[in-house]
Structure formats: C-alpha cells, structure tokens
Amino acid sequence: MLDDRLIGMTFINTSEFNTGTIEKYGVYYHYVIDGPAQVGDTLEIVGATPLGLVARRHESRLTY
C-alpha cells in the first residue's frame, strides 16, 4: 500500500484527542493513537489502514 512508506516516521502530538490529521508529502492523513499519549509526545506511525494511520507513543530503542 502507498501509505506503508510512512511506517516508522515520527511526529509531535499537537492534539488532546486520540485522533487527528497530519500532513506528510503534501497529503493530509487522519491518524488514531493506539495507547496513552499526551500533547507534546513524539508519536511513531506503526500502521496504515484504508481509513488512516495508526500511531503510538515513540519509545527510544537501541539498535546494535
């Protein structure tokens, strides 16, 4: 799917709701937050569906 290229990208949560809209590559996408998140948290896109993107609070991971 075309929106799979967005998986792994991060953005800042600017909404107090668990849904919102972001703009990437000139296209506006609806997103839903999976799990707890507050305004100002960094969110990571973890999935793409025909209805929108799924995001979770970004956690730092070490890669070796």
C-alpha positions, 0 to 999 in steps of 0.5 A: 500500500502507498501509505506503508512508506510512512511506517516508522516516521515520527511526529509531535502530538499537537492534539488532546484527542486520540485522533487527528490529521497530519500532513506528510508529502503534501497529503493530509492523513487522519491518524488514531493513537493506539495507547496513552499519549499526551500533547507534546509526545513524539508519536511513531506511525506503526500502521496504515489502514484504508481509513488512516494511520495508526500511531503510538507513543515513540519509545527510544530503542537501541539498535546494535 
